[in-house]
Amino acid sequence: MKGRTSASLLRQADLWHRELATAEQPTADWRPSGIVPFEFVEGEASENPKIWSISELLSTRALFAEGRMMNHCVAAYADSCADGASSIWTLEVQTPEGRSKVLTVEVQNATGLICQARGKCNALPDDKHRGILRRWAAEAGLKLARGI
């Protein structure tokens, strides 16, 4: 940081994100964490139900695709996932209009702590999405970190 301006640091970070998104990466797969996935149907009796699902991402390919769709650097967590320290999950919602990604979630496997949740461009989850995460945490025996 010595000798750099805030503007130059932001430029370097932006360049790093662009390089990460376009770099050819080796593919790797890893075993599931053992944490149960999640599904919740909101408005089941209505004409327009929403099906919320949380599923684990189990390869570098899946992490890169998630990062590109959500415009963030989740691909940088590949080593942590491969060695079993963390697991990365995607929260999606299915509506009559189609399926869309909502959040990318990191769980510390040893502690069962949901330690990060980010939307597109690293946006924080809103109250609705925190509620979905709380439901999953209760069902899966996980804990939600403060600030999520």
C-alpha positions as CSV (number, residue, x, y, z in Angstrom):
1,M,0.0,0.0,0.0
2,K,3.0,2.3,0.5
3,G,3.2,4.9,-2.2
4,R,-0.2,4.1,-3.7
5,T,-3.3,6.3,-3.9
6,S,-6.8,5.0,-3.2
7,A,-7.6,5.4,-6.9
8,S,-4.6,3.2,-7.9
9,L,-5.6,0.5,-5.4
10,L,-9.1,0.5,-6.8
11,R,-7.7,0.2,-10.3
12,Q,-5.5,-2.7,-9.3
13,A,-8.4,-4.5,-7.5
14,D,-10.6,-4.0,-10.6
15,L,-7.9,-5.4,-12.9
16,W,-7.4,-8.4,-10.5
17,H,-11.2,-9.1,-10.6
18,R,-11.2,-8.9,-14.5
19,E,-8.2,-11.2,-14.8
20,L,-9.7,-13.7,-12.3
21,A,-13.0,-13.8,-14.3
22,T,-11.2,-14.4,-17.6
23,A,-8.3,-16.6,-16.6
24,E,-8.1,-20.2,-17.8
25,Q,-8.3,-22.1,-14.5
26,P,-7.6,-25.8,-13.9
27,T,-10.7,-27.7,-13.2
28,A,-11.1,-29.5,-9.9
29,D,-14.0,-31.2,-8.2
30,W,-14.4,-31.9,-4.4
31,R,-16.6,-33.9,-2.2
32,P,-19.8,-32.5,-0.7
33,S,-19.4,-31.0,2.8
34,G,-22.1,-33.1,4.3
35,I,-24.3,-30.1,5.0
36,V,-27.8,-30.6,3.8
37,P,-29.1,-28.5,0.9
38,F,-32.3,-26.6,1.3
39,E,-35.6,-26.0,-0.5
40,F,-38.6,-23.8,0.6
41,V,-41.8,-23.2,-1.3
42,E,-43.2,-19.7,-0.7
43,G,-46.8,-19.2,-1.6
44,E,-47.4,-22.9,-2.4
45,A,-51.2,-22.4,-2.8
46,S,-50.9,-19.3,-5.0
47,E,-50.7,-19.1,-8.7
48,N,-47.1,-17.7,-8.5
49,P,-45.2,-19.7,-6.0
50,K,-41.5,-19.1,-5.4
51,I,-39.2,-22.0,-4.8
52,W,-36.1,-21.1,-2.9
53,S,-33.2,-23.5,-3.0
54,I,-29.7,-23.5,-1.6
55,S,-27.2,-26.0,-3.2
56,E,-23.5,-26.6,-2.8
57,L,-21.0,-25.7,-5.5
58,L,-18.6,-28.6,-5.9
59,S,-16.1,-27.6,-8.6
60,T,-13.9,-24.8,-9.8
61,R,-16.1,-24.6,-12.9
62,A,-19.2,-24.0,-10.7
63,L,-17.4,-21.4,-8.7
64,F,-16.2,-19.5,-11.8
65,A,-19.7,-19.6,-13.3
66,E,-21.2,-18.3,-10.0
67,G,-18.6,-15.5,-9.9
68,R,-19.3,-14.5,-13.5
69,M,-23.1,-14.5,-12.9
70,M,-22.9,-12.7,-9.6
71,N,-20.0,-10.4,-10.6
72,H,-17.8,-11.2,-7.6
73,C,-14.6,-13.2,-6.8
74,V,-16.0,-16.4,-5.3
75,A,-13.6,-18.4,-7.5
76,A,-10.8,-17.3,-5.2
77,Y,-12.3,-19.8,-2.6
78,A,-11.5,-22.9,-4.7
79,D,-8.5,-24.0,-2.6
80,S,-10.5,-23.5,0.6
81,C,-13.3,-25.7,-0.8
82,A,-11.0,-28.3,-2.2
83,D,-9.3,-28.8,1.2
84,G,-12.6,-28.9,3.0
85,A,-12.2,-25.8,5.2
86,S,-15.2,-24.0,3.5
87,S,-18.1,-24.8,1.4
88,I,-19.7,-22.4,-1.1
89,W,-23.5,-22.5,-1.7
90,T,-25.8,-20.7,-4.1
91,L,-29.2,-19.4,-3.1
92,E,-31.6,-19.4,-6.1
93,V,-35.2,-18.7,-6.6
94,Q,-37.5,-20.3,-9.2
95,T,-40.6,-18.3,-10.3
96,P,-42.9,-18.8,-13.2
97,E,-40.6,-16.3,-15.1
98,G,-37.6,-18.6,-14.5
99,R,-34.7,-19.3,-12.2
100,S,-32.4,-16.6,-10.8
101,K,-29.4,-16.5,-8.5
102,V,-29.8,-14.4,-5.4
103,L,-26.8,-15.0,-3.0
104,T,-23.5,-16.8,-2.8
105,V,-22.9,-18.2,0.7
106,E,-19.8,-19.4,2.5
107,V,-19.9,-21.9,5.3
108,Q,-17.0,-22.7,7.6
109,N,-17.3,-26.4,7.6
110,A,-15.6,-27.1,11.0
111,T,-17.9,-24.8,12.9
112,G,-21.0,-24.8,10.8
113,L,-20.9,-21.0,10.6
114,I,-22.5,-19.2,7.7
115,C,-19.8,-16.6,7.6
116,Q,-20.5,-14.7,4.4
117,A,-23.5,-14.1,2.1
118,R,-23.3,-11.8,-0.9
119,G,-25.5,-10.9,-3.8
120,K,-24.6,-9.5,-7.1
121,C,-21.5,-7.2,-7.0
122,N,-21.0,-8.2,-3.3
123,A,-24.3,-6.7,-2.2
124,L,-25.4,-7.6,1.3
125,P,-28.5,-9.8,1.7
126,D,-31.8,-8.0,2.5
127,D,-34.2,-9.0,5.2
128,K,-36.1,-11.5,3.0
129,H,-32.9,-13.3,2.0
130,R,-31.6,-13.3,5.6
131,G,-34.9,-15.0,6.6
132,I,-34.3,-17.7,4.0
133,L,-30.7,-18.2,5.3
134,R,-32.1,-18.5,8.9
135,R,-34.6,-21.2,7.8
136,W,-31.7,-23.2,6.2
137,A,-29.5,-22.7,9.3
138,A,-32.3,-24.0,11.5
139,E,-32.9,-27.0,9.3
140,A,-29.2,-27.8,8.7
141,G,-27.9,-27.1,12.2
142,L,-25.8,-24.2,11.1
143,K,-25.2,-20.8,12.8
144,L,-25.5,-17.4,11.1
145,A,-22.6,-15.0,11.7
146,R,-23.4,-11.5,13.0
147,G,-23.6,-8.9,10.3
148,I,-25.3,-11.2,7.7
